[in-house]
């Protein structure tokens, strides 16, 4: 896949399917054996694509990219196509509503299988066939700029389905995150040369945007080397004071674990591991942090305490005490965040901040993570706050409603208690 692909810029009314591409699709489709299913069928399609000349494959690629152009023109956030569930239509999510685009031609299952596989490299195809799922990034040129997309391709009843989300290329200024000075120093390589920093939250909570802002702040303030391992790579940072490497899982490296281990031989100062998905990746992150590096990563957890419990709980029982001790030694900050609807219909960041001081470190080592919530709530001067305290702040500032504060609280009883004292 070539992220520097240039496609013709067209207005919404001019975007149309290419007749040549439709003929190529029909020719390939008729040569697929009806007796093949699932991965075998996809492998046969991939083999058929390799026998096409470059002009024919470019025609197919341009047809696919016309869908993305339509998405950009319509200001859609997501596009879905392929698989049984799409009913042959191209679907767009526009202003939170996902609907089929009936003025685009309907396609057969195999036609979309062909278009989907055509945009992947052979390595990505192999990863998809082995794992039945592939996260990847894609980019096209639009009005002299690069429009980037995060793709997730997967099997839907033996055929390939695809979701692609438009990536916002703008980076939120670090100061807009509103971190306490103690927290900002812990996130900066200039002040802290090593340690593990976690940004946690559910899918869609803005973890990637927060990490991109932190990486950008380091890129503009220190002379260093940053290695980003993501699945997929979303925001592409331009090297400034830092040289920044982007390695996409499934494309540039086979796994987060492999990327992290390989990064140690690349003279890094900061390693960003897009997600600590499994015990192997978690152990690798702890080990490379323990070796004297600054490591950023994410977890799908809703609070600082839950993040600690998740890391320890992912390990075999025989390893948990050792992991607790190592985690206590390397963990510096946990930022747990949510995007909360505001009174004026937008969304605002609410965050819980844990700074690992000596008391928190002792609680982790002694398996007393339950005590940490109280430590967070009582150490505001150090820059800590619970999710409930931050939600209360947003209520007092009249940014969010009482109901939204309670809905998004991790501890709803504590949230109600805090709101009793809110003005």
C-alpha positions as CSV (number, residue, x, y, z in Angstrom):
1,X,0.0,0.0,0.0
2,X,1.4,3.4,-1.0
3,X,0.4,6.2,1.4
4,X,1.5,8.8,-1.1
5,X,-1.1,7.8,-3.7
6,X,-2.4,10.8,-5.6
7,X,-5.9,10.7,-6.9
8,X,-7.8,13.2,-9.1
9,X,-9.6,15.8,-7.0
10,X,-13.3,15.9,-8.0
11,X,-16.4,17.6,-6.6
12,X,-19.1,15.5,-5.1
13,X,-21.2,15.5,-8.2
14,X,-18.3,14.4,-10.4
15,X,-17.3,11.3,-8.4
16,X,-18.3,8.3,-10.4
17,X,-17.5,4.6,-10.8
18,X,-14.9,3.8,-13.5
19,X,-16.3,1.6,-16.4
20,X,-12.9,0.0,-16.9
21,X,-12.7,-1.0,-13.2
22,X,-16.2,-2.5,-13.4
23,X,-15.1,-4.6,-16.4
24,X,-12.0,-5.8,-14.5
25,X,-14.1,-6.7,-11.5
26,X,-16.5,-8.7,-13.6
27,X,-13.7,-10.6,-15.3
28,X,-12.0,-11.5,-12.0
29,X,-15.3,-12.4,-10.4
30,X,-16.2,-14.9,-13.1
31,X,-12.9,-16.8,-12.7
32,X,-13.5,-17.5,-9.0
33,X,-14.4,-21.1,-8.3
34,X,-17.8,-21.5,-6.7
35,X,-16.5,-24.3,-4.6
36,X,-14.0,-22.2,-2.6
37,X,-15.1,-20.5,0.6
38,X,-13.6,-18.4,3.4
39,X,-9.8,-17.9,3.4
40,X,-9.3,-20.2,0.4
41,X,-11.6,-18.1,-1.6
42,X,-9.7,-14.9,-0.5
43,X,-6.4,-16.5,-1.4
44,X,-7.7,-17.3,-4.9
45,X,-8.8,-13.7,-5.3
46,X,-5.4,-12.5,-4.1
47,X,-3.7,-14.8,-6.6
48,X,-5.9,-13.5,-9.4
49,X,-4.9,-9.9,-8.5
50,X,-1.2,-10.7,-8.8
51,X,-1.8,-11.8,-12.4
52,X,-3.2,-8.3,-13.3
53,X,-1.0,-5.6,-14.8
54,X,-0.3,-2.4,-12.9
55,X,-2.8,-0.3,-15.0
56,X,-5.6,-2.7,-14.2
57,X,-4.8,-2.7,-10.5
58,X,-4.6,1.0,-10.5
59,X,-8.1,1.2,-12.0
60,X,-9.4,-0.9,-9.1
61,X,-7.6,1.2,-6.6
62,X,-9.0,4.4,-8.0
63,X,-12.6,3.0,-7.9
64,X,-12.1,2.2,-4.2
65,X,-10.6,5.6,-3.6
66,X,-13.6,7.3,-5.2
67,X,-15.6,5.9,-2.2
68,X,-13.2,7.6,0.1
69,X,-13.5,10.8,-1.9
70,X,-17.2,10.6,-1.5
71,X,-16.8,10.1,2.2
72,X,-14.6,13.2,2.5
73,X,-17.0,15.3,0.4
74,X,-19.9,14.3,2.6
75,X,-17.9,15.0,5.8
76,X,-18.6,11.4,6.9
77,X,-16.6,10.0,9.8
78,X,-16.8,6.3,8.7
79,X,-17.4,4.2,5.7
80,X,-18.5,0.5,5.7
81,X,-18.5,-1.9,2.8
82,X,-18.4,-5.6,2.1
83,X,-19.6,-8.7,3.9
84,X,-23.2,-10.0,4.1
85,X,-24.3,-7.2,6.4
86,X,-23.7,-4.4,3.9
87,X,-26.3,-5.8,1.4
88,X,-24.0,-4.8,-1.5
89,X,-24.2,-1.1,-0.6
90,X,-21.6,1.5,0.5
91,X,-22.5,2.9,3.9
92,X,-21.5,6.2,5.4
93,X,-21.8,7.6,8.9
94,X,-22.7,11.3,8.6
95,X,-23.4,13.3,11.7
96,X,-23.6,10.1,13.8
97,X,-26.1,8.4,11.4
98,X,-25.0,5.4,9.3
99,X,-26.9,4.9,6.1
100,X,-26.4,3.2,2.7
101,X,-25.6,5.5,-0.2
102,X,-28.1,4.4,-2.8
103,X,-26.8,6.7,-5.6
104,X,-23.6,4.6,-5.6
105,X,-23.7,1.3,-7.5
106,X,-24.4,-1.9,-5.5
107,X,-21.6,-4.5,-5.6
108,X,-21.5,-8.2,-5.2
109,X,-19.7,-9.9,-2.3
110,X,-16.8,-10.9,-4.5
111,X,-16.5,-7.6,-6.2
112,X,-16.0,-5.9,-2.8
113,X,-13.6,-8.8,-1.8
114,X,-11.5,-7.9,-4.8
115,X,-11.5,-4.2,-4.1
116,X,-10.6,-4.8,-0.4
117,X,-7.7,-7.2,-1.1
118,X,-6.4,-4.9,-3.9
119,X,-5.5,-2.1,-1.5
120,X,-3.4,-4.5,0.8
121,X,0.2,-5.5,0.5
122,X,1.0,-9.2,0.3
123,X,2.2,-9.1,3.9
124,X,-1.0,-7.5,5.0
125,X,-3.0,-10.1,3.1
126,X,-1.2,-12.9,4.9
127,X,-1.8,-11.3,8.3
128,X,-5.5,-10.9,7.4
129,X,-5.8,-14.6,6.4
130,X,-3.9,-15.8,9.5
131,X,-5.7,-13.6,12.0
132,X,-9.0,-13.1,10.3
133,X,-8.7,-9.4,11.1
134,X,-6.3,-6.5,10.0
135,X,-5.9,-3.0,11.4
136,X,-4.2,-0.7,8.9
137,X,-3.8,2.9,7.8
138,X,-4.5,4.3,4.3
139,X,-4.0,7.7,2.8
140,X,-5.0,9.6,-0.3
141,X,-4.3,13.0,-1.6
142,X,-7.2,15.4,-1.4
143,X,-7.0,19.1,-2.3
144,X,-3.2,19.2,-1.9
145,X,-3.4,17.5,1.5
146,X,-3.2,14.0,2.8
147,X,-6.5,12.5,3.9
148,X,-5.7,9.6,6.3
149,X,-7.9,6.7,7.3
150,X,-7.8,4.0,9.9
151,X,-9.0,0.7,8.4
152,X,-10.3,-2.5,10.1
153,X,-10.8,-5.4,7.6
154,X,-12.4,-8.6,8.9
155,X,-14.4,-11.6,7.9
156,X,-18.2,-11.5,7.8
157,X,-19.7,-14.9,7.0
158,X,-16.7,-15.9,4.8
159,X,-16.4,-12.6,3.0
160,X,-14.4,-9.4,3.7
161,X,-16.0,-6.5,5.4
162,X,-14.2,-3.1,5.9
163,X,-14.7,-0.1,8.1
164,X,-12.6,3.0,7.5
165,X,-12.6,6.0,9.8
166,X,-11.3,9.4,8.8
167,X,-8.3,10.4,11.0
168,X,-8.1,14.0,12.2
169,X,-4.7,15.2,11.2
170,X,-4.7,18.1,13.6
171,X,-2.9,17.7,16.9
172,X,-4.5,19.1,20.1
173,X,-2.1,21.6,21.7
174,X,-0.6,20.1,24.8
175,X,-1.6,23.1,26.9
176,X,-5.3,22.4,26.1
177,X,-5.2,19.1,27.9
178,X,-5.0,21.1,31.2
179,X,-2.4,19.0,33.0
180,X,-1.1,20.1,36.4
181,X,2.6,21.2,36.1
182,X,3.7,18.1,38.1
183,X,1.9,15.9,35.5
184,X,3.3,17.8,32.6
185,X,6.9,17.3,33.9
186,X,6.3,13.6,34.3
187,X,5.2,13.4,30.7
188,X,8.2,15.3,29.4
189,X,11.5,13.6,28.5
190,X,13.2,16.8,29.4
191,X,12.3,16.3,33.1
192,X,11.8,12.5,33.3
193,X,14.1,10.3,31.3
194,X,12.3,6.9,32.0
195,X,9.2,5.4,33.3
196,X,5.9,4.0,32.1
197,X,3.0,6.3,31.3
198,X,-0.5,4.9,30.6
199,X,-3.4,6.6,28.9
200,X,-6.5,4.5,29.4
201,X,-10.2,4.6,28.5
202,X,-12.8,2.8,26.4
203,X,-12.7,2.9,22.6
204,X,-13.5,6.4,21.4
205,X,-12.4,8.1,24.6
206,X,-9.6,10.1,22.8
207,X,-6.6,8.1,24.0
208,X,-4.8,8.4,20.7
209,X,-5.4,12.2,20.5
210,X,-4.0,12.6,24.0
211,X,-0.9,10.5,23.2
212,X,-0.4,12.4,19.9
213,X,-0.5,15.7,21.9
214,X,2.1,14.4,24.4
215,X,4.4,13.1,21.6
216,X,4.1,16.4,19.8
217,X,5.1,18.3,23.0
218,X,8.2,16.2,23.3
219,X,9.0,16.6,19.6
220,X,9.0,20.4,20.1
221,X,11.0,20.5,23.3
222,X,13.8,17.9,23.4
223,X,16.4,16.4,21.0
224,X,15.6,12.7,21.0
225,X,14.5,9.6,19.0
226,X,10.8,8.5,19.3
227,X,9.6,5.1,18.0
228,X,5.9,4.8,17.6
229,X,4.4,1.2,17.2
230,X,0.7,1.4,16.3
231,X,-2.1,-0.7,15.0
232,X,-2.7,1.2,12.8
233,X,-0.6,4.3,12.5
234,X,-3.0,7.2,12.6
235,X,-1.4,10.6,13.1
236,X,1.9,10.9,11.3
237,X,4.3,13.2,13.2
238,X,6.8,15.3,11.3
239,X,10.2,15.1,12.9
240,X,11.2,18.4,14.5
241,X,13.6,18.3,17.4
242,X,13.0,14.6,17.6
243,X,13.5,12.0,14.8
244,X,10.2,10.1,14.8
245,X,9.7,6.6,13.4
246,X,6.3,5.1,12.7
247,X,5.9,1.3,12.6
248,X,2.6,-0.2,11.8
249,X,1.7,-3.6,13.1
250,X,0.9,-6.0,10.2
251,X,2.8,-3.7,7.8
252,X,6.1,-2.7,9.2
253,X,6.3,-5.2,12.1
254,X,4.4,-8.3,13.0
255,X,3.3,-7.4,16.6
256,X,3.5,-4.8,19.4
257,X,5.9,-7.1,21.2
258,X,8.2,-7.5,18.3
259,X,8.2,-3.8,17.6
260,X,9.0,-3.0,21.2
261,X,11.9,-5.5,21.4
262,X,13.3,-4.3,18.0
263,X,13.0,-0.7,19.2
264,X,15.6,-1.4,21.8
265,X,18.2,-1.9,19.0
266,X,17.2,1.4,17.4
267,X,18.6,3.8,20.0
268,X,15.3,5.2,21.2
269,X,14.6,7.7,24.0
270,X,10.8,7.3,23.9
271,X,8.9,4.2,22.8
272,X,5.2,4.4,22.2
273,X,3.4,1.0,22.2
274,X,-0.1,1.7,20.8
275,X,-1.8,-0.9,23.1
276,X,-0.8,-3.4,25.7
277,X,-3.2,-6.1,24.4
278,X,-1.8,-9.2,26.0
279,X,0.5,-10.5,28.7
280,X,3.5,-10.8,26.4
281,X,3.2,-7.1,25.3
282,X,2.7,-6.0,29.0
283,X,5.8,-7.9,30.1
284,X,7.8,-6.5,27.2
285,X,6.7,-2.9,28.1
286,X,7.7,-3.4,31.7
287,X,11.1,-4.9,30.8
288,X,12.0,-2.1,28.3
289,X,10.9,0.5,30.8
290,X,13.0,-1.1,33.5
291,X,16.0,-1.0,31.1
292,X,15.9,2.9,31.3
293,X,13.5,4.0,28.6
294,X,10.4,6.2,28.6
295,X,7.4,4.2,27.5
296,X,3.9,5.4,26.6
297,X,1.0,2.9,26.1
298,X,-2.7,2.5,26.4
299,X,-5.2,0.1,28.1
300,X,-8.9,-0.3,27.6
301,X,-9.7,0.4,31.3
302,X,-11.8,3.1,32.9
303,X,-9.7,4.0,36.0
304,X,-6.2,4.0,37.4
305,X,-7.0,1.3,39.9
306,X,-8.6,-0.9,37.2
307,X,-5.5,-0.4,35.0
308,X,-3.2,-1.7,37.8
309,X,-5.5,-4.7,38.4
310,X,-5.7,-5.4,34.7
311,X,-1.9,-5.5,34.2
312,X,-1.4,-7.8,37.2
313,X,-4.4,-9.9,36.4
314,X,-3.2,-10.6,32.8
315,X,-0.3,-12.6,34.3
316,X,-0.2,-16.2,35.5
317,X,-0.7,-16.4,39.3
318,X,2.9,-17.5,39.8
319,X,4.1,-14.3,38.1
320,X,1.8,-11.7,39.7
321,X,3.9,-10.8,42.7
322,X,7.0,-10.2,40.5
323,X,4.9,-8.1,38.1
324,X,3.5,-6.0,40.9
325,X,6.9,-5.2,42.2
326,X,8.2,-4.3,38.7
327,X,5.1,-2.3,37.9
328,X,5.4,-0.3,41.1
329,X,9.0,0.5,40.2
330,X,8.4,1.7,36.6
331,X,4.9,3.2,36.6
332,X,4.9,7.0,36.7
333,X,1.5,8.2,35.6
334,X,-1.9,6.8,34.7
335,X,-4.3,9.1,32.8
336,X,-7.8,7.6,32.6
337,X,-10.1,9.6,30.4
338,X,-13.6,9.9,29.0
339,X,-15.2,12.2,26.4
340,X,-18.4,13.6,28.0
341,X,-21.2,15.4,26.2
342,X,-21.4,19.0,27.0
343,X,-24.4,21.2,27.6
344,X,-23.9,22.9,24.2
345,X,-23.9,19.5,22.4
346,X,-20.1,19.0,22.0
347,X,-17.8,16.7,24.0
348,X,-15.2,17.5,26.6
349,X,-12.4,15.6,28.2
350,X,-12.8,14.3,31.7
351,X,-9.8,12.6,33.2
352,X,-8.5,10.8,36.3
353,X,-4.8,11.4,37.1
354,X,-2.6,9.1,39.2
355,X,1.0,10.0,39.9
356,X,2.9,7.1,41.4
357,X,4.5,8.6,44.6
358,X,6.0,6.5,47.4
359,X,2.6,5.7,49.0
360,X,1.1,4.5,45.7
361,X,4.2,2.5,45.0
362,X,3.9,0.8,48.4
363,X,0.2,0.1,47.8
364,X,1.0,-1.6,44.5
365,X,3.8,-3.7,45.9
366,X,1.7,-4.8,48.8
367,X,-1.3,-5.7,46.7
368,X,-3.4,-2.9,48.2
369,X,-4.6,-1.3,45.0
370,X,-8.0,-0.7,46.6
371,X,-6.3,2.1,48.7
372,X,-5.2,4.0,45.7
373,X,-8.5,5.7,44.9
374,X,-8.4,7.5,48.3
375,X,-4.8,8.5,47.7
376,X,-5.7,10.0,44.4
377,X,-8.6,12.0,45.9
378,X,-6.4,13.4,48.7
379,X,-3.4,14.5,46.6
380,X,-4.7,17.3,44.5
381,X,-1.7,19.4,45.3
382,X,0.5,16.9,43.5
383,X,-1.7,17.0,40.4
384,X,-3.9,14.0,41.1
385,X,-7.7,13.8,40.9
386,X,-10.3,11.1,40.6
387,X,-12.7,10.9,37.7
388,X,-15.5,12.0,40.0
389,X,-13.6,15.1,41.1
390,X,-13.0,16.1,37.5
391,X,-16.6,15.6,36.6
392,X,-17.6,17.8,39.5
393,X,-15.3,20.5,38.2
394,X,-17.0,20.4,34.8
395,X,-20.4,20.6,36.5
396,X,-19.3,23.6,38.6
397,X,-18.0,25.3,35.4
398,X,-21.4,24.6,33.8
399,X,-19.7,22.6,31.0
400,X,-21.7,19.4,31.6
401,X,-25.0,18.5,33.3
402,X,-25.5,16.7,36.6
403,X,-27.0,13.8,34.8
404,X,-23.9,13.4,32.5
405,X,-21.6,13.6,35.5
406,X,-23.4,10.7,37.2
407,X,-23.7,8.7,34.0
408,X,-19.9,8.9,33.3
409,X,-18.8,8.5,36.9
410,X,-16.9,5.3,37.9
411,X,-18.2,5.6,41.5
412,X,-21.7,6.9,41.2
413,X,-22.4,7.1,45.0
414,X,-19.2,9.2,45.4
415,X,-20.3,11.3,42.5
416,X,-23.6,12.1,44.1
417,X,-21.9,13.0,47.4
418,X,-19.5,15.4,45.6
419,X,-22.4,17.0,43.7
420,X,-24.2,17.8,46.9
421,X,-21.5,20.4,47.5
422,X,-21.4,21.7,43.9
423,X,-22.6,25.2,43.4
